[in-house]
């Protein structure tokens, strides 16, 4: 299997902070240990968390020397986030960092209106009510937006390019998930313009996938759209496996779905966001106010296409799509 890769850079708005060194002849005062609270909707051991840890080292925040990491893991249970956020606040952390999505920073903001909060990867912080605006957040929350709501409509456009005859598209969603509800509005707005009928299939937790699979096996939609929220990413192998077995064209939010055997994905590379979050932590600990730190946005997105799966599904990938692809798996 051959892979063609076109490499692009993720453009960022903030410069890396430099490490301050003591001048010769002056006695260096002991640096106060800073306590950084981290709220992980899954586990604080995955690639995103490791990227964040490396980012902290790059700006001179070293665990055990001048910084202590205190973290809590929801292990995929979004309903646990409010309690875990409160536990971090009770530990008197200097700053709170949330590692994924919208639910975690919402829980953190509910737990404290004064502790600075850095959201490492949030879909639309303005629509979610986390910040007043991207340029001037206005309260105690700032960080990095994934522009995910904008991408949901783009994904629907892409699946229509791959299968122009698609009129009925299923979408997995969770009415209790704050991001998922916002995503559905964006998807349905795009669907109206494209003349596509959307069928909502509720997936609040992994166990709900069986019901969604049964519904799709019965109704036979023309395509499937899988938005970018936690439970779907965690269950990507099951979702991809169902789509493949049922010859159902599906578009996903992250490369990992395509590497698991999916057809196409369109989104951002999340890993750099977590490293960038460390720069926010550094600046805030040095005195910057979250209310005045603009929310950073990606400007480059990744389109990955699996031609092997397209052939299996009997789809001819248009050259207009291949020309835009950052990676084509053959």
C-alpha positions in Angstrom: 0.0 0.0 0.0 1.5 3.3 -1.0 0.8 6.7 0.6 1.2 10.1 -0.9 1.6 12.9 1.7 1.6 16.7 1.2 2.9 18.3 4.3 1.4 21.6 5.6 2.1 23.7 8.6 -0.3 24.7 11.2 -0.2 28.5 11.5 -0.4 29.9 15.0 -1.0 33.4 16.3 1.0 33.3 19.5 4.8 33.3 19.7 6.6 30.8 22.0 7.6 32.3 25.3 11.3 32.2 26.2 12.7 30.9 29.4 14.1 33.6 31.7 17.6 33.1 33.0 19.2 34.8 36.1 21.9 37.3 35.4 25.5 36.6 36.6 26.3 38.0 40.0 22.6 37.9 41.2 21.2 35.4 43.7 18.4 33.5 42.0 15.2 33.4 44.1 13.5 30.0 44.4 10.8 29.8 41.9 7.3 29.2 43.2 5.8 25.8 42.3 2.8 26.5 40.0 -0.1 24.1 40.1 -1.6 23.3 36.7 -5.0 21.5 36.7 -5.8 19.4 33.7 -9.3 18.1 32.9 -9.3 15.1 30.5 -12.6 13.9 29.1 -10.9 10.6 28.2 -7.5 9.7 29.8 -4.6 12.0 30.5 -2.2 9.5 28.9 -3.1 9.8 25.2 -1.1 11.5 22.4 -2.8 14.9 23.0 -1.8 14.9 26.7 1.7 14.0 25.9 1.8 16.8 23.3 0.7 19.2 26.0 3.3 17.9 28.4 6.0 18.4 25.8 4.7 21.9 25.1 5.1 22.8 28.8 8.7 21.7 28.8 9.3 23.7 25.7 8.3 26.9 27.5 10.3 26.0 30.6 7.6 24.6 32.8 9.1 21.3 34.1 7.1 19.0 36.3 8.7 18.5 39.7 10.9 21.6 39.3 8.7 24.7 38.9 5.3 23.1 38.1 3.0 20.4 39.4 0.4 18.8 37.2 -2.9 17.8 38.9 -5.3 16.0 36.6 -8.6 14.3 36.5 -9.9 11.8 33.9 -13.5 11.4 32.9 -12.7 8.2 31.0 -15.3 9.0 28.3 -18.1 9.8 30.8 -19.1 13.4 30.0 -21.5 13.5 33.0 -18.5 13.2 35.4 -16.8 16.4 34.1 -18.6 18.9 36.5 -17.6 16.9 39.6 -14.0 16.5 38.3 -13.7 20.2 37.5 -14.9 21.0 41.1 -12.2 18.7 42.5 -9.5 20.5 40.6 -10.8 23.9 41.8 -10.7 22.5 45.4 -7.0 21.6 44.9 -6.3 25.4 44.5 -4.8 25.1 41.0 -3.3 28.3 39.5 -4.8 27.5 36.1 -7.2 24.9 34.5 -6.6 23.3 31.1 -9.3 21.3 29.3 -8.0 18.8 26.8 -10.9 18.1 24.4 -14.2 19.5 23.2 -16.9 21.8 24.6 -18.2 19.9 27.6 -15.0 20.1 29.6 -14.4 23.9 29.4 -18.1 24.4 30.2 -17.7 22.3 33.3 -14.6 24.2 34.3 -16.2 27.6 33.8 -19.2 26.5 35.9 -16.8 25.3 38.6 -14.9 28.7 38.7 -15.4 32.1 37.4 -12.0 33.3 38.6 -9.4 30.6 37.9 -7.9 31.1 34.4 -9.1 28.4 32.0 -7.4 27.3 28.8 -9.5 25.2 26.4 -7.1 23.2 24.3 -9.5 22.2 21.6 -13.1 23.6 21.7 -15.4 23.5 18.7 -17.0 27.0 18.8 -16.4 28.8 22.1 -18.5 31.8 21.1 -21.6 29.7 20.2 -21.1 27.7 23.4 -21.1 30.8 25.5 -17.6 30.3 26.8 -16.2 33.6 25.5 -17.7 36.9 24.3 -15.6 36.9 21.1 -12.5 35.2 19.6 -10.6 38.5 19.6 -11.5 39.4 23.2 -12.8 36.5 25.3 -13.8 38.8 28.1 -13.8 36.5 31.1 -11.6 33.7 32.5 -11.6 31.4 29.4 -9.4 31.5 26.4 -7.6 28.9 24.3 -7.8 27.3 20.9 -10.9 26.8 18.7 -11.1 23.9 16.2 -13.6 25.7 14.0 -15.5 22.4 14.1 -18.9 23.9 13.5 -17.8 25.4 10.2 -16.2 22.0 9.2 -19.4 20.0 9.8 -21.1 21.7 6.9 -18.0 21.3 4.7 -18.0 17.6 5.4 -21.6 17.3 4.1 -20.5 19.1 1.0 -17.7 16.6 0.5 -19.8 13.5 0.9 -22.1 15.0 -1.8 -19.1 15.5 -4.1 -18.2 11.8 -3.6 -21.8 10.6 -4.0 -23.8 13.3 -5.9 -26.9 11.1 -5.8 -27.0 11.0 -2.0 -30.3 12.5 -0.8 -30.7 10.8 2.6 -27.8 11.2 5.0 -27.7 9.8 8.5 -25.8 11.8 11.2 -24.8 10.5 14.7 -25.6 13.0 17.4 -26.3 13.4 21.1 -29.0 15.9 22.3 -27.3 16.1 25.7 -23.9 17.0 24.3 -23.4 20.8 24.0 -21.2 20.6 21.0 -23.4 18.0 19.2 -26.5 20.2 19.4 -24.6 23.1 17.9 -23.2 20.8 15.2 -26.6 19.7 14.2 -27.7 23.3 13.5 -24.7 23.8 11.2 -25.2 20.5 9.4 -28.9 21.0 8.8 -28.3 24.5 7.5 -25.9 23.0 5.0 -28.3 20.2 4.2 -31.0 22.7 3.3 -28.8 24.3 0.8 -27.8 21.0 -0.7 -31.2 19.5 -0.8 -30.3 16.7 1.6 -32.6 15.1 4.2 -30.8 14.5 7.5 -31.8 11.6 9.7 -30.6 12.1 13.4 -29.5 9.0 15.2 -28.9 9.6 18.9 -25.6 8.2 20.3 -25.0 9.5 23.9 -22.8 6.6 24.9 -21.1 3.7 23.2 -24.0 1.4 24.0 -26.3 3.5 21.8 -24.3 2.6 18.7 -26.1 -0.7 18.4 -29.5 1.0 18.1 -28.0 3.4 15.5 -26.6 0.6 13.5 -29.9 -1.2 13.5 -31.7 1.9 12.4 -29.3 2.4 9.5 -29.5 -1.3 8.5 -33.3 -0.9 8.2 -33.6 2.5 6.7 -30.5 2.3 4.4 -29.4 6.0 4.2 -27.3 7.0 1.2 -24.4 8.2 3.3 -23.3 8.8 6.9 -21.8 11.9 8.6 -19.9 11.4 11.8 -19.3 14.7 13.7 -16.4 15.5 15.9 -17.4 14.6 19.5 -15.9 12.4 22.1 -17.9 9.2 22.1 -17.7 8.9 18.3 -14.0 9.3 18.2 -13.5 6.7 21.0 -15.7 4.2 19.1 -14.2 4.9 15.6 -13.3 1.3 14.9 -16.8 0.1 15.5 -18.3 2.9 13.4 -15.9 2.4 10.5 -16.4 -1.4 10.6 -20.2 -1.0 10.3 -19.9 1.5 7.4 -17.5 -0.9 5.6 -19.6 -4.0 6.1 -22.7 -2.2 4.9 -21.0 -0.5 2.0 -22.1 2.9 3.4 -20.1 6.0 2.3 -19.1 7.9 5.4 -17.2 11.1 6.2 -15.3 11.6 9.5 -13.8 14.4 11.5 -10.3 13.0 12.0 -7.5 11.1 10.2 -7.7 8.2 12.7 -11.0 7.1 11.2 -9.5 6.7 7.7 -6.5 4.9 9.1 -8.9 2.5 10.7 -10.4 1.8 7.3 -12.7 4.7 6.7 -13.4 6.4 3.4 -12.7 10.1 3.9 -12.0 12.6 6.7 -11.8 16.4 6.8 -10.6 18.3 9.8 -7.5 19.6 11.6 -4.5 18.0 13.1 -5.4 18.2 16.8 -2.0 17.4 18.3 -0.4 20.8 17.7 -3.3 22.5 19.5 -2.4 20.8 22.8 1.2 21.9 22.4 0.0 25.5 21.7 -2.2 25.3 24.9 1.1 25.2 26.8 2.0 28.6 25.5 -1.2 30.0 26.8 -0.5 28.5 30.2 3.0 30.0 30.2 1.7 33.5 29.3 -1.1 33.4 31.9 1.2 32.3 34.7 3.5 35.2 33.7 0.6 37.7 34.2 -1.4 37.7 31.0 -5.2 37.9 31.5 -7.4 35.2 29.7 -9.9 37.9 28.9 -7.4 39.7 26.7 -5.7 36.7 25.0 -7.4 36.0 21.7 -8.7 32.5 21.0 -6.4 31.0 18.4 -7.8 29.3 15.3 -6.4 26.9 12.7 -6.0 28.1 9.2 -5.0 24.9 7.5 -7.1 21.7 7.4 -6.4 18.1 6.4 -8.3 16.1 3.8 -7.5 12.4 3.7 -9.0 10.0 1.2 -8.8 6.2 1.1 -9.0 5.2 -2.5 -9.0 1.5 -1.6 -12.3 1.9 0.3 -13.7 4.2 -2.4 -13.1 1.4 -5.0 -14.7 -1.1 -2.7 -17.8 1.1 -2.4 -17.9 1.6 -6.1 -17.2 5.3 -5.8 -15.2 7.3 -8.4 -13.4 10.0 -6.4 -13.5 13.3 -8.4 -10.2 14.8 -9.4 -11.4 18.0 -7.7 -11.4 16.1 -4.4 -8.0 14.4 -5.1 -6.4 17.7 -6.0 -7.3 19.1 -2.6 -6.3 16.0 -0.6 -3.4 16.3 1.8 -3.1 12.5 1.9 -4.3 9.8 -0.5 -4.2 6.2 0.7 -4.1 3.7 -2.2 
